[in-house]
Structure formats: C-alpha cells, structure tokens
Amino acid sequence: MELSQFFKSIIDQDRCAVVICNLQHEIIYMNPTAVQRYAKRGGAALIGKSLLDCHNAQSVEMIKKVLAWFAESREHNRIYTFHNEKENKDVYMVALRDEDGTLIGYYEKHEYRNAETAKQYDFTV
C-alpha cells in the first residue's frame, strides 16, 4: 500500500472541512466533510475551479498575500486567519511543500475549540 493512501485516509476521516489548492488557487481536492459543507456552493463540482471565485475581494487579497508569504521562506508554513465565534473554531492557512521544501500548494485548517462530548472508547457508535 502506498504512503499517499494513508495520508488521503487521514484527510478523509477529518471531521473538519479540508480543501486543498495548488499554487494557481485551483481546488484539487476536497475531503467528504468539505464536499458536504460546501454542497450549496457546488460541493464536489468545485474541484478544478478557482478558490478565489468563492471569496470576496478582501479575502482574495489576503489569500494572495499569505501565499506570497509562504513563498518567501520555508519557515513560513502556517498563519492564523480568523476565529469563527459561531462555530467556536480558529482557522489557519497551511503551506503544503514537497520533500525538498518547495511550496506546492496550501489548505485551510479548522480547529474547533469545543470540548469532546463523546464518551471515551465508546464502541457503540
């Protein structure tokens, strides 16, 4: 089994939406949570389209600034973008790099701040 299959499975099992973009801002992958979350905007049909078309002018400007910052240094890999009060989550943009550290794309990382409500090791789910 290829290592890439393991990484895909990690992303697919994430309860947060994961939308991966290349350097041209094209959406190249959406995990199942992202497809469901953005269903009203097209869901899986967004793959291959520009992420920039999904944002207002101010957001587009910031996305481009972050991507330029990622490109400036291999040390620039994660930046906090905002807190979503309604969903109690912090949102980050994260650089994607190849084995040599070359920037190849980016994704948005959501980190929810609510405490887990499931019982530990509840095998009845």
Secondary structure, DSSP 4 states (H G I P E B T S, - for coil): --HHHHHHHHHHH-SS--EEEETT-BEEEE-HHHHHHTGGGTGGGGTTSBGGGGS-HHHHHHHHHHHHHHHH-TT--EEEEEEETTTTEEEEEEEEE-TT--EEEEEEEEEE-SPP-SPTT-TT-
